[in-house]
Amino acid sequence: MVRWTIGRAIAVFATCLVGGCGGGSGIGGIVGASGPVGYQASNAIAPNGYSEASLGPDRMRIRATGNLENSRAELEKLAMTRAADIGSQQHLKFFHVDAISENIACGGKKVVGNNLNQVNVRHRRMIDVDITFAKEAADATWLNTKESLPVLQGELAALAPQDGSGEAAREEGRQ
Protein backbone atom coordinates (compact mmCIF):
# COMPACT_ATOMS: atom_id res chain seq x y z
CA MET A 1 0.00 0.00 0.00
CA VAL A 2 2.78 2.47 0.90
CA ARG A 3 4.60 1.69 -2.33
CA TRP A 4 1.49 2.39 -4.38
CA THR A 5 0.96 5.69 -2.55
CA ILE A 6 4.55 6.83 -3.15
CA GLY A 7 4.31 5.76 -6.79
CA ARG A 8 1.06 7.63 -7.20
CA ALA A 9 2.54 10.74 -5.56
CA ILE A 10 5.48 10.61 -7.98
CA ALA A 11 3.08 10.20 -10.90
CA VAL A 12 1.02 13.20 -9.81
CA PHE A 13 4.16 15.28 -9.31
CA ALA A 14 5.55 14.29 -12.72
CA THR A 15 2.21 15.03 -14.38
CA CYS A 16 2.17 18.46 -12.78
CA LEU A 17 5.68 19.23 -13.99
CA VAL A 18 5.15 17.96 -17.50
CA GLY A 19 1.59 19.19 -17.81
CA GLY A 20 2.62 22.80 -17.82
CA CYS A 21 2.33 23.94 -14.21
CA GLY A 22 5.49 25.93 -14.88
CA GLY A 23 3.77 27.98 -17.55
CA GLY A 24 5.57 26.64 -20.61
CA SER A 25 5.87 23.53 -22.63
CA GLY A 26 8.12 21.03 -20.96
CA ILE A 27 9.32 20.17 -17.52
CA GLY A 28 8.21 23.07 -15.39
CA GLY A 29 8.46 25.23 -18.49
CA ILE A 30 12.20 24.62 -18.77
CA VAL A 31 12.57 22.15 -21.65
CA GLY A 32 10.69 24.38 -24.03
CA ALA A 33 11.62 27.69 -22.46
CA SER A 34 12.56 30.54 -24.74
CA GLY A 35 14.18 33.85 -24.07
CA PRO A 36 17.75 34.92 -23.52
CA VAL A 37 20.31 32.35 -22.51
CA GLY A 38 21.79 33.22 -19.13
CA TYR A 39 25.34 32.53 -18.05
CA GLN A 40 24.77 29.04 -16.70
CA ALA A 41 25.95 25.52 -17.35
CA SER A 42 23.58 23.40 -19.39
CA ASN A 43 22.25 20.11 -18.06
CA ALA A 44 19.61 17.49 -18.85
CA ILE A 45 16.80 19.49 -17.25
CA ALA A 46 17.88 22.95 -18.41
CA PRO A 47 19.66 22.39 -21.75
CA ASN A 48 20.18 26.08 -22.50
CA GLY A 49 23.59 27.33 -21.42
CA TYR A 50 27.22 26.34 -21.88
CA SER A 51 29.18 23.11 -21.66
CA GLU A 52 32.82 22.40 -22.31
CA ALA A 53 35.07 19.56 -23.38
CA SER A 54 38.84 19.28 -23.39
CA LEU A 55 40.48 18.96 -26.81
CA GLY A 56 43.98 18.65 -25.40
CA PRO A 57 46.40 20.63 -23.27
CA ASP A 58 45.23 24.26 -23.18
CA ARG A 59 42.51 23.57 -25.81
CA MET A 60 38.77 23.39 -25.23
CA ARG A 61 35.53 23.24 -27.13
CA ILE A 62 32.83 25.36 -25.54
CA ARG A 63 29.26 24.70 -26.64
CA ALA A 64 26.58 27.30 -26.14
CA THR A 65 23.06 25.92 -26.51
CA GLY A 66 19.84 27.86 -26.90
CA ASN A 67 16.55 27.83 -28.78
CA LEU A 68 16.16 28.90 -32.38
CA GLU A 69 15.02 32.27 -31.01
CA ASN A 70 18.55 32.81 -29.65
CA SER A 71 20.78 34.41 -32.25
CA ARG A 72 24.12 33.00 -33.30
CA ALA A 73 25.74 36.20 -31.99
CA GLU A 74 24.11 35.73 -28.57
CA LEU A 75 25.33 32.13 -28.29
CA GLU A 76 28.82 33.08 -29.50
CA LYS A 77 28.89 35.77 -26.79
CA LEU A 78 27.96 33.14 -24.19
CA ALA A 79 30.75 30.81 -25.37
CA MET A 80 33.31 33.63 -25.47
CA THR A 81 32.32 34.73 -21.95
CA ARG A 82 32.81 31.18 -20.72
CA ALA A 83 36.23 31.02 -22.46
CA ALA A 84 37.36 34.22 -20.74
CA ASP A 85 36.04 32.93 -17.41
CA ILE A 86 37.91 29.62 -17.73
CA GLY A 87 41.10 31.43 -18.73
CA SER A 88 40.78 33.76 -15.77
CA GLN A 89 40.13 30.88 -13.33
CA GLN A 90 43.11 28.90 -14.64
CA HIS A 91 45.41 31.95 -14.73
CA LEU A 92 45.87 31.71 -18.50
CA LYS A 93 46.36 35.24 -19.74
CA PHE A 94 45.21 34.86 -23.33
CA PHE A 95 42.78 32.88 -25.46
CA HIS A 96 42.26 32.53 -29.18
CA VAL A 97 39.20 31.39 -31.15
CA ASP A 98 40.36 28.63 -33.50
CA ALA A 99 37.01 27.70 -35.03
CA ILE A 100 33.29 28.37 -34.67
CA SER A 101 30.57 26.05 -35.95
CA GLU A 102 26.80 26.12 -35.72
CA ASN A 103 24.46 23.14 -35.46
CA ILE A 104 20.72 22.75 -35.16
CA ALA A 105 19.43 19.78 -33.15
CA CYS A 106 15.95 18.75 -34.18
CA GLY A 107 13.52 18.32 -31.32
CA GLY A 108 11.19 15.42 -30.96
CA LYS A 109 9.19 13.83 -28.22
CA LYS A 110 10.76 12.98 -24.89
CA VAL A 111 9.13 10.53 -22.52
CA VAL A 112 9.14 11.79 -18.95
CA GLY A 113 8.39 9.71 -15.90
CA ASN A 114 6.65 6.35 -16.21
CA ASN A 115 5.36 7.04 -19.74
CA LEU A 116 2.86 9.44 -18.23
CA ASN A 117 3.47 12.22 -20.70
CA GLN A 118 5.47 13.00 -23.77
CA VAL A 119 6.99 16.43 -24.03
CA ASN A 120 7.64 18.24 -27.28
CA VAL A 121 11.26 19.28 -27.13
CA ARG A 122 12.10 22.39 -29.10
CA HIS A 123 14.80 22.58 -31.70
CA ARG A 124 18.12 23.75 -30.27
CA ARG A 125 20.74 26.02 -31.78
CA MET A 126 24.25 25.04 -30.72
CA ILE A 127 27.42 27.01 -31.28
CA ASP A 128 30.73 25.19 -30.80
CA VAL A 129 33.75 27.43 -30.24
CA ASP A 130 37.21 25.84 -30.23
CA ILE A 131 39.54 27.80 -27.97
CA THR A 132 43.29 27.70 -27.33
CA PHE A 133 44.65 29.20 -24.10
CA ALA A 134 48.17 30.51 -23.57
CA LYS A 135 50.23 32.49 -21.10
CA GLU A 136 51.53 34.70 -23.94
CA ALA A 137 49.74 36.04 -27.00
CA ALA A 138 51.10 34.80 -30.32
CA ASP A 139 49.68 37.78 -32.22
CA ALA A 140 47.05 40.55 -32.07
CA THR A 141 44.12 38.13 -32.59
CA TRP A 142 44.55 36.68 -29.08
CA LEU A 143 42.29 38.12 -26.37
CA ASN A 144 43.41 38.98 -22.85
CA THR A 145 41.21 37.00 -20.44
CA LYS A 146 41.33 39.54 -17.61
CA GLU A 147 40.41 42.46 -19.87
CA SER A 148 37.85 40.52 -21.93
CA LEU A 149 35.88 38.90 -19.11
CA PRO A 150 34.12 42.00 -17.67
CA VAL A 151 33.45 43.36 -21.17
CA LEU A 152 31.92 40.08 -22.37
CA GLN A 153 29.91 39.69 -19.15
CA GLY A 154 28.49 43.18 -19.65
CA GLU A 155 27.62 42.52 -23.28
CA LEU A 156 25.94 39.23 -22.39
CA ALA A 157 23.97 40.88 -19.58
CA ALA A 158 22.84 43.62 -21.98
CA LEU A 159 21.20 40.96 -24.16
CA ALA A 160 18.92 39.87 -21.30
CA PRO A 161 15.86 42.12 -21.23
CA GLN A 162 15.38 43.65 -17.80
CA ASP A 163 12.46 45.95 -18.58
CA GLY A 164 12.31 45.07 -22.26
CA SER A 165 15.44 47.21 -22.73
CA GLY A 166 17.62 44.31 -23.88
CA GLU A 167 15.13 43.08 -26.47
CA ALA A 168 16.35 45.59 -29.06
CA ALA A 169 19.89 44.30 -28.64
CA ARG A 170 18.65 40.71 -29.05
CA GLU A 171 16.73 41.64 -32.22
CA GLU A 172 19.80 43.38 -33.62
CA GLY A 173 21.90 40.26 -32.91
CA ARG A 174 19.43 38.07 -34.87
CA GLN A 175 19.94 40.04 -38.06
Beta strands, then each sheet from edge to edge (+ up, - down):
strand 1: 49-56
strand 2: 59-67
strand 3: 94-105
strand 4: 109-112
strand 5: 117-120
strand 6: 124-134
strand 7: 143-144
sheet 1: 1+ 2- 6+ 3- 7+
sheet 2: 4+ 5-
end
